[in-house]
Amino acid sequence: MSETTAPLLVVTGGAGRIATFYRRWLAGEEDGAPATSNWRLRLVDVREPSANRPDDEVIAGPDADMSDLANVERAVAGAHTVLHLAADPSPRADFYESLLDRNIKATYNVVHASVAAGVRRVVFASSVNAVNGYAASRQSRASDVPFPGNVYGASKAWGEAVCAAYVAQSAGSFSAIAIRIGGVTARDSVNLEVSAEMQALRVTYHDLARLFDACVNGAPDVTFAVVNGISNNRYLRMDLEETRQLVGYHPEDDAFALAEANAKRVGHV
Ligand SMILES: NC(=O)c1ccc[n+]([C@@H]2O[C@H](COP(=O)([O-])OP(=O)(O)OC[C@H]3O[C@@H](n4cnc5c(N)ncnc54)[C@H](O)[C@@H]3O)[C@@H](O)[C@H]2O)c1
């Protein structure tokens, strides 16, 4: 596929940690990444991205603020797929100070404008916080109804619901996948200094990139799904069976094994 005809993938939050890794992954620069990607990229963020390539489009600064619908309409124009990562990622974020604009309005705007622009699919970065109100001893399933443990998690549950509402209204022309992302960690930073519960929630950047690939490139029959985004951990705080079946996710890392290996490497055990 030539550069000019490649479909356009818009990544919101394109300067963030997860987007920065995924841009490198799409460029084939990360261990295990596919050598080529068929996408043209447009990175959108109020901050200037650092991992963009010369051929990427970048919308940065105030015109990239996703809490403004007109900005979002421009940002998603012509997109085939939108990976919506822009948000305040803090579970302690204040509602009026931050979440209302960055997580509530921005997500509504992205989904609304995407449907209006004929975007085929939105992949939405939800969070385990959408379901961390359930008892910690209970393994969370992707089909669980939201039970957020904090207002940030409620903002992610809102995003899942907005995706579902627009899929319900769009008669098959639009699809959405919400990923309940666990604790994102670089492989070499996984350590033993967390509870087993936290370890069991971890997802490496590499596995999350695999899941993004599965959601943006594959799963053509999915109209709406919520999937779980953690690594193939020895103990799975979130079930991965439905996610494997729905989108063909094949995680390769185990946070428990990585933590042990990293501890040995630095001489802690
Ligand atoms: N990092 C994690 O462990 C984790 C876990 C679960 C879910 N998530 C979700 O994944 C996504 C990305 O997380 P991250 O860790 O890369 O966060 P990050 O803070 O590094 O990146 C988010 C980016 O979004 C941008 N942004 C925020 N509000 C914006 C707006 N209104 N308009 C335009 N850009 C805006 C920020 O400038 C930032 O660059 C977020 O939606 C977050 O809630 C992250």
PDBQT file of the ligand as one rigid body, heavy atoms in Angstrom, charges set to zero:
ROOT
HETATM    1  N1  LIG A 301      -0.520   4.679  32.202  1.00  0.00    +0.000 N 
HETATM    2  C1  LIG A 301      -1.329   3.784  32.729  1.00  0.00    +0.000 C 
HETATM    3  O1  LIG A 301      -0.939   2.938  33.553  1.00  0.00    +0.000 OA
HETATM    4  C2  LIG A 301      -2.793   3.742  32.294  1.00  0.00    +0.000 A 
HETATM    5  C3  LIG A 301      -3.633   2.767  32.851  1.00  0.00    +0.000 A 
HETATM    6  C4  LIG A 301      -4.961   2.726  32.461  1.00  0.00    +0.000 A 
HETATM    7  C5  LIG A 301      -5.445   3.610  31.497  1.00  0.00    +0.000 A 
HETATM    8  N2  LIG A 301      -4.605   4.549  30.988  1.00  0.00    +0.000 N 
HETATM    9  C6  LIG A 301      -5.158   5.489  29.998  1.00  0.00    +0.000 C 
HETATM   10  O2  LIG A 301      -4.337   5.475  28.835  1.00  0.00    +0.000 OA
HETATM   11  C7  LIG A 301      -4.317   6.776  28.249  1.00  0.00    +0.000 C 
HETATM   12  C8  LIG A 301      -2.886   7.252  28.032  1.00  0.00    +0.000 C 
HETATM   13  O3  LIG A 301      -2.214   7.240  29.280  1.00  0.00    +0.000 OA
HETATM   14  P1  LIG A 301      -0.698   7.703  29.459  1.00  0.00    +0.000 P 
HETATM   15  O4  LIG A 301      -0.165   6.937  30.611  1.00  0.00    +0.000 OA
HETATM   16  O5  LIG A 301       0.012   7.661  28.157  1.00  0.00    +0.000 OA
HETATM   17  O6  LIG A 301      -0.954   9.195  29.947  1.00  0.00    +0.000 OA
HETATM   18  P2  LIG A 301      -0.106  10.519  29.607  1.00  0.00    +0.000 P 
HETATM   19  O7  LIG A 301      -0.556  11.532  30.615  1.00  0.00    +0.000 OA
HETATM   20  O8  LIG A 301       1.326  10.219  29.471  1.00  0.00    +0.000 OA
HETATM   21  O9  LIG A 301      -0.688  10.892  28.182  1.00  0.00    +0.000 OA
HETATM   22  C9  LIG A 301      -1.955  11.507  28.005  1.00  0.00    +0.000 C 
HETATM   23  C10 LIG A 301      -1.761  12.604  26.983  1.00  0.00    +0.000 C 
HETATM   24  O10 LIG A 301      -3.040  13.197  26.738  1.00  0.00    +0.000 OA
HETATM   25  C11 LIG A 301      -2.843  14.590  26.553  1.00  0.00    +0.000 C 
HETATM   26  N3  LIG A 301      -4.097  15.254  26.846  1.00  0.00    +0.000 N 
HETATM   27  C12 LIG A 301      -4.753  15.291  28.019  1.00  0.00    +0.000 A 
HETATM   28  N4  LIG A 301      -5.875  15.998  27.894  1.00  0.00    +0.000 NA
HETATM   29  C13 LIG A 301      -5.932  16.408  26.602  1.00  0.00    +0.000 A 
HETATM   30  C14 LIG A 301      -6.869  17.173  25.863  1.00  0.00    +0.000 A 
HETATM   31  N5  LIG A 301      -7.968  17.673  26.437  1.00  0.00    +0.000 N 
HETATM   32  N6  LIG A 301      -6.624  17.393  24.568  1.00  0.00    +0.000 NA
HETATM   33  C15 LIG A 301      -5.508  16.897  23.973  1.00  0.00    +0.000 A 
HETATM   34  N7  LIG A 301      -4.572  16.173  24.638  1.00  0.00    +0.000 NA
HETATM   35  C16 LIG A 301      -4.800  15.938  25.939  1.00  0.00    +0.000 A 
HETATM   36  C17 LIG A 301      -1.741  14.962  27.522  1.00  0.00    +0.000 C 
HETATM   37  O11 LIG A 301      -1.092  16.154  27.132  1.00  0.00    +0.000 OA
HETATM   38  C18 LIG A 301      -0.837  13.742  27.462  1.00  0.00    +0.000 C 
HETATM   39  O12 LIG A 301       0.233  13.900  26.556  1.00  0.00    +0.000 OA
HETATM   40  C19 LIG A 301      -5.160   7.667  29.158  1.00  0.00    +0.000 C 
HETATM   41  O13 LIG A 301      -6.454   7.738  28.647  1.00  0.00    +0.000 OA
HETATM   42  C20 LIG A 301      -5.158   6.927  30.474  1.00  0.00    +0.000 C 
HETATM   43  O14 LIG A 301      -6.308   7.235  31.263  1.00  0.00    +0.000 OA
HETATM   44  C21 LIG A 301      -3.291   4.645  31.351  1.00  0.00    +0.000 A 
ENDROOT
TORSDOF 0
